Structures are given as C-alpha cells and as structure tokens.
Amino acid sequence: MALNTLPNAGLTNRGYPSDRITTPIIINGDMSVDQRNGTSTINGTSVTYNVDRFLGRGVSSAGVFTLAQDTTAPAGFTNSLKATVTTADSSIASGSSYRVQHLVEGNNSSYLYWGNSGAETVTLSFYVRSSVTGTFGGSFANGDFNRFNVFSYTINQADTWERKVVNITGDTSGTWPTNNTLAIRINWSLGAGSTLLDSAGSWGSSTKEGVTSQTNLIATNSATWYITGVQLEVGEFDSTSIPSFPFESYANNLQKCFRYYELLASGNALTLGFGGTYNSNHPAYAIYYHPKRAVPSLDEVNSSNYYRFYSSGVEYKYNVSSQFFQATITQAMIINGNAGTVADDKVGFFDTINSGAYLALDAEL
C-alpha cells in the first residue's frame, strides 16, 4: 500500500498539510512487528510489552488481562493487538487501573511544541473492535505523568471494526521532552477507578486515565478488545478528512522498533552470527553494533548451556549473564561467556540451543 504523501485540507498552525510528515509519530501502528511473539499476562503492577512499542499496564491485583498479536484485522490490515479479560474486576478500586499504552520518544514529537504557546493540535486515529459496546476512554499524558488530557470514543456494535478519530489540543503548559526520553504517553483505558476518571477535552495536572462513566472492559470476564491502525497526525481532522494510515514496509518498521528493543537470538535455530575472539586466558567475546535510543540492558532467558559458538569445527557451550555485558548507546555490545580453556581463535557465530532461550537488547522508554 502506498505511503500517504498527498496534501489534504487539514493544516497545522504553521500552514503545512499534516500528511507531509512521511515518518509517522506512532511506530508499529499496524501491529505487524512482534519480536516477543507471545502472550503477555497483565496483572498486579506489571508493565509488559507485547507487539513492539505497545504495552499493557495494571495497577491492581483484582483483574487480569492478556495481550497478544492477532490476525483479526480490518480491511487493508493484517494484524491487530488483542486484549482478553481472563479475570474480571467488576468493582474497580478508586486508584486502580488497566490500560494499553504507546510511548512516544521526545525526538519524534519535538515539532509539536507542546509546553509552549504554539503547541500543535493533534488527531489520534485508530481502528477498534470489542465484544463489549459503550463509551470507552483514554488519555494523553507527559513523560513526567503530571499533565493529562482525557478522550472518549464509542464502540457502537459488538465484534465489528470501527475507525475512531479523536482531536487533542496541544498542551501549552508542563514539561514535554524533546530528546531521547519519554515525552508522550497515549493510554487506552480498559478499566479505571473513580479518582482516575474525568470529563474529556481539557488539560490538567491530576492523574486521569479514562472518561467519566466509561465502559470498563475489565469488568466482563472473557471480554475482548482489539486495536490496530494507530496514527497520530499533526492538525485537526475528522472522520472524512483524516489522512489514510501511513503504511511502511515491514523492514522499515522493524528497524524503527530496533531502536527500542532488538531480539538477537531465540529458540533452537541459528539466529545470530557475528565475529569475535577468545583465548585460553579470557572468556569468549563478540562485538555487535546496535544503534539504540539509550544504553540497552540485556534481556534474556539463560539457563545452563543455552548458548553456543563454533570455531574450527568445535562447539563450545556457555552462559550469558549481565556480569559479562557491556554496552554504549550507539557503538558496540559485548557478550562474554566462559568458553573453557581453548586455543586462540575466532568466534564464527553463536546461537541458542533451547526453545525457551533468547537474548535481546532492551532500551524501551
């Protein structure tokens, strides 16, 4: 599908068409990239990413929902993010909440000028489908979590894809980073207590996540909620003028996701190959170049002898742990492991040897 490049009637405060932006603010809005490739369970105070750049949060132990990539999707799309209630919470405590989020880096939203007098109005658009109908809520918040603007949308028909368009006036107050840190939190509420609800349409400093009298998906056991086609446009649009979804190639989408999370090796097949050295006096090491948003941490499942490398036709098994990990923000990552007493040689590659093992670099917001 072609990129959205044609101008339309929606203009920003500075007079250019919103869809002149060829790099979308939202990354992986079509839910096509799913490096973790699994089902996440959200309960208690968990914060768990699922499809890339989208995560679930829970601030209560009473209700539980899962997140997973799904192939149920509206025309023109292949994937969606599906939330399923597995333990209902029909009486949500005042400060409890359940939500799906997308976090925006300041470098990707700096031109919105939020926190200044020239703050741009934006339009959030997404496709949604649910087994439950009614008025649903969400909110925009800053990285410091002290500026909030609630929005609402209505699901009119059960189990039917509907496109929603929401206008958000730019905030002229508060702190909105313009660097590599967290700038904007976009929240879709699946349930929230009374103190976290408010009327839609204005900025404030009290913590708000949903709209007054909203439908709480978490209250219905086995309820489902799907979302895809998430886009954030500069300017004010309605359902007839909103630009078409800015599709990107899978390769471009994946590279953008790598800035925040990169799966290096997974499962029991060769998934990672790069060069390095070892000798009889030092552990094995290999250098991997990895431009990231920030210095990444090592995300891994690592039981005994889950990883291996080969040299001169010999297989060496070893473990990877945080004590053998070094990284910089854009330069090199070093993985070391105890290879035993071996002669000087080059590491050809390494992979995982167990279906439950994986290695990843994590620089999520």
C-alpha positions in Angstrom: 0.0 0.0 0.0 1.4 3.4 -0.9 2.7 5.9 1.6 0.4 8.8 2.4 2.0 11.7 0.6 -0.8 13.8 -0.9 -1.8 17.0 0.8 -5.4 17.5 2.1 -7.5 20.1 3.8 -6.1 19.6 7.3 -3.4 22.2 8.2 -1.2 22.7 11.2 -0.8 26.1 12.9 2.2 26.7 10.7 0.2 26.2 7.5 1.5 22.9 6.1 -0.5 19.8 5.5 -0.3 17.2 8.3 0.4 14.3 6.0 3.6 15.9 4.7 5.2 14.0 7.5 6.5 10.8 5.9 7.8 9.4 9.2 4.9 8.6 11.5 5.0 9.6 15.1 3.5 6.2 16.0 5.8 3.3 15.4 4.3 -0.1 14.5 0.8 1.3 14.5 -0.3 -1.6 12.3 0.9 -4.1 14.9 2.9 -6.0 12.3 6.2 -6.3 14.2 6.1 -8.7 17.2 9.6 -9.7 18.2 8.5 -11.1 21.5 5.9 -13.3 19.7 3.9 -14.4 22.7 1.0 -13.7 25.1 1.6 -11.3 27.9 -0.4 -11.5 31.1 -1.1 -8.1 32.8 -1.9 -8.1 36.5 -0.8 -6.5 39.7 1.6 -3.7 38.9 3.0 -5.3 35.8 4.3 -3.3 32.9 4.7 -5.7 29.9 5.4 -5.0 26.2 3.7 -7.3 23.7 3.7 -6.3 20.0 6.6 -3.8 19.5 6.0 -0.4 21.0 2.7 -1.3 22.7 2.4 -2.4 26.3 -0.1 -3.3 28.9 -0.2 -1.9 32.5 -2.0 -3.0 35.5 -2.4 -1.2 38.8 -4.5 -3.7 40.7 -4.3 -7.4 41.5 -8.0 -8.0 41.3 -8.3 -8.2 37.5 -6.1 -9.8 34.8 -6.0 -9.4 31.0 -3.7 -10.8 28.3 -2.2 -9.1 25.3 -1.2 -10.9 22.0 -0.8 -10.2 18.3 -3.8 -11.4 16.4 -4.7 -11.8 12.7 -8.2 -10.4 13.2 -8.0 -7.1 11.4 -10.0 -4.6 9.3 -9.7 -4.4 5.5 -6.2 -3.3 4.5 -4.5 -4.6 7.6 -3.0 -7.9 8.6 -2.6 -7.8 12.3 -4.0 -6.3 15.5 -3.3 -6.2 19.2 -5.8 -8.2 21.1 -6.7 -7.8 24.8 -8.6 -10.5 26.6 -10.0 -10.4 30.1 -9.1 -13.6 31.9 -10.1 -12.4 35.5 -12.8 -9.8 35.8 -12.7 -6.8 38.1 -16.3 -5.6 38.3 -15.7 -3.3 41.3 -12.6 -1.4 40.5 -10.9 0.3 43.5 -10.6 4.1 43.2 -6.9 4.2 42.3 -6.7 1.0 40.3 -6.4 0.9 36.5 -5.9 -1.3 33.5 -4.6 0.1 30.2 -2.9 -0.4 26.9 -0.2 2.2 26.1 2.0 3.6 23.4 5.0 5.7 24.5 6.5 8.4 22.2 10.1 9.5 22.4 10.8 13.2 22.6 12.8 13.2 19.4 9.8 12.0 17.5 7.4 14.6 18.8 9.5 17.7 19.4 7.9 19.6 16.5 4.5 19.5 18.3 5.8 22.3 20.5 3.9 21.0 23.5 4.6 23.0 26.6 4.8 26.3 24.6 2.3 28.9 23.3 2.5 27.5 19.8 1.5 23.9 20.8 0.0 22.0 17.9 -3.3 20.3 17.9 -3.1 16.6 17.0 -5.5 14.0 15.8 -5.4 10.4 17.1 -7.0 7.8 14.8 -7.3 4.0 15.3 -9.4 1.0 14.4 -11.0 -0.7 17.3 -13.2 -3.8 17.8 -14.7 -5.2 21.0 -17.1 -7.8 22.3 -18.4 -5.0 24.6 -20.2 -1.8 23.4 -20.5 1.6 25.0 -18.4 4.7 25.7 -14.7 4.0 26.3 -12.0 6.3 27.5 -8.3 7.0 27.3 -5.8 9.8 27.9 -2.7 11.6 26.8 0.0 12.3 29.4 3.5 13.6 29.5 6.6 11.6 30.5 6.6 13.1 34.0 3.0 11.9 34.4 1.7 15.2 35.7 -0.1 16.6 32.6 -3.3 14.7 31.4 -6.0 15.1 28.8 -8.8 12.6 28.7 -10.5 11.5 25.5 -13.6 9.3 24.8 -14.8 7.1 21.9 -17.8 5.0 21.4 -18.0 1.3 20.3 -21.4 1.1 18.6 -21.6 -2.5 17.5 -20.1 -5.6 19.1 -17.4 -7.6 17.3 -17.2 -5.1 14.4 -14.3 -2.9 13.3 -14.9 0.8 13.7 -12.5 3.7 13.0 -12.2 6.3 15.7 -10.9 9.9 15.3 -10.0 12.0 18.4 -8.8 15.6 18.5 -6.3 16.7 21.2 -5.5 20.3 21.7 -1.8 20.8 22.2 -0.7 21.5 25.8 0.8 24.9 26.4 2.0 24.0 29.9 4.0 21.3 31.5 7.3 19.6 30.5 7.4 17.7 27.2 10.9 16.4 26.5 12.4 16.9 23.0 15.3 14.4 23.4 15.6 10.6 23.6 13.5 10.3 26.8 9.8 9.7 27.3 7.6 12.6 26.0 4.1 11.4 25.4 2.1 8.5 26.9 -1.0 7.5 24.9 -3.4 5.4 27.1 -6.4 3.3 26.1 -8.2 2.5 29.3 -9.6 -1.0 29.8 -10.8 0.0 33.3 -10.1 2.6 35.9 -11.3 3.6 39.4 -13.4 6.7 40.0 -10.5 9.0 41.0 -8.8 8.4 37.6 -11.8 9.4 35.5 -12.7 12.9 34.3 -14.6 14.7 31.5 -12.9 14.8 28.2 -11.2 17.6 26.3 -9.0 19.7 28.7 -5.5 19.5 30.1 -4.9 19.3 33.9 -2.4 18.1 36.4 -4.4 15.5 38.3 -3.8 11.8 37.2 -6.5 10.8 34.8 -6.7 7.8 32.6 -10.3 7.5 31.4 -13.6 9.3 30.9 -16.4 9.6 33.4 -19.0 6.8 33.2 -16.8 4.9 30.7 -17.3 1.2 29.9 -14.8 -0.9 31.8 -13.8 -3.9 29.7 -12.1 -5.5 32.7 -15.5 -5.9 34.4 -16.5 -8.6 31.9 -14.8 -12.0 32.0 -13.6 -13.2 28.6 -14.3 -9.8 27.0 -12.1 -8.9 24.0 -10.8 -5.6 22.7 -8.7 -5.2 19.5 -6.8 -2.2 18.2 -4.8 -1.5 15.0 -4.1 1.3 12.5 -3.0 3.7 15.2 -1.8 7.0 13.8 -1.1 10.5 15.3 -1.4 13.4 12.8 -0.4 17.0 13.3 -3.5 19.1 12.8 -7.3 18.8 13.4 -9.2 16.3 11.3 -12.5 14.5 11.3 -13.5 11.1 10.0 -13.7 12.4 6.4 -10.5 14.4 6.3 -8.2 12.2 8.3 -5.2 11.1 6.2 -5.1 7.4 5.3 -2.9 5.2 7.5 0.8 5.8 6.7 1.8 2.2 5.9 5.6 1.5 5.8 7.5 -1.5 4.7 8.0 -4.3 7.3 11.7 -3.8 7.0 11.5 0.0 7.8 9.0 -0.7 10.6 11.3 -3.3 12.2 14.4 -1.1 12.0 12.5 1.6 14.0 11.5 -1.0 16.6 15.1 -2.0 16.9 15.9 1.4 18.4 13.9 0.3 21.5 14.2 -3.5 21.5 16.1 -6.0 19.4 15.8 -9.7 19.6 19.3 -11.2 18.9 18.8 -14.9 19.3 15.8 -17.0 20.1 14.7 -20.6 20.0 16.8 -23.6 18.9 17.9 -22.4 15.4 20.8 -20.2 14.3 19.5 -16.7 14.7 22.6 -14.6 15.3 26.0 -14.6 13.8 28.9 -12.2 14.3 32.7 -12.2 14.8 34.8 -12.1 17.9 37.7 -13.8 19.6 38.6 -15.9 22.6 41.8 -17.3 24.1 42.9 -19.6 27.0 43.1 -16.8 29.5 39.8 -14.9 28.8 36.2 -15.6 28.2 34.8 -15.5 24.7 33.5 -12.2 23.4 31.9 -10.8 20.3 31.1 -7.2 19.3 27.7 -6.3 17.9 26.8 -2.8 16.6 23.4 -1.7 17.8 22.2 2.0 17.5 19.7 2.4 20.3 17.7 5.1 21.9 19.7 4.7 25.1 22.3 2.3 26.6 20.4 -1.0 26.4 20.1 -3.7 29.1 20.4 -7.4 28.4 17.0 -9.1 28.2 17.4 -12.9 28.4 16.3 -16.3 29.4 19.6 -18.1 30.2 19.7 -21.5 31.8 22.8 -23.7 31.8 24.5 -24.1 28.4 21.7 -22.3 26.5 24.1 -20.6 24.1 26.9 -21.9 22.0 29.5 -20.8 19.4 31.6 -22.6 16.9 35.3 -22.3 16.0 37.4 -24.7 13.9 34.6 -27.1 13.8 34.3 -27.4 17.6 31.2 -26.5 19.5 31.6 -24.6 22.8 28.6 -24.2 25.2 28.3 -21.4 27.7 26.0 -19.0 29.5 25.5 -15.3 29.1 24.8 -13.1 32.1 24.7 -9.4 33.0 28.1 -9.5 34.5 29.5 -10.3 31.1 27.6 -7.5 29.3 28.8 -4.1 28.3 27.2 -1.5 26.0 27.2 2.1 24.8 24.3 4.0 23.3 25.3 3.6 19.7 28.6 1.8 19.5 29.0 -1.8 20.5 27.6 -4.5 22.7 30.0 -7.1 24.1 28.8 -10.6 25.1 31.3 -12.7 27.1 30.9 -16.2 28.3 33.2 -18.8 29.9 34.3 -21.0 27.0 36.8 -23.0 29.0 40.5 -23.5 28.1 40.8 -23.2 24.3 43.4 -22.0 21.9 43.4 -18.6 20.4 40.9 -18.4 17.5 38.0 -16.5 16.1 34.3 -17.0 17.1 32.3 -17.8 14.0 28.8 -17.4 15.3 26.6 -18.4 18.2 23.0 -19.4 18.6 20.6 -20.7 21.2 20.2 -24.5 21.8 16.9 -24.5 23.7 13.4 -23.5 22.5 13.0 -21.4 25.6 16.1 -19.3 25.3 16.5 -15.9 23.9 18.8 -12.8 24.0 17.6 -9.3 23.4 18.8 -5.7 23.8 16.2 -3.6 25.7 16.2 0.2 25.5 12.4 0.7 25.9 11.1 4.0 27.2 
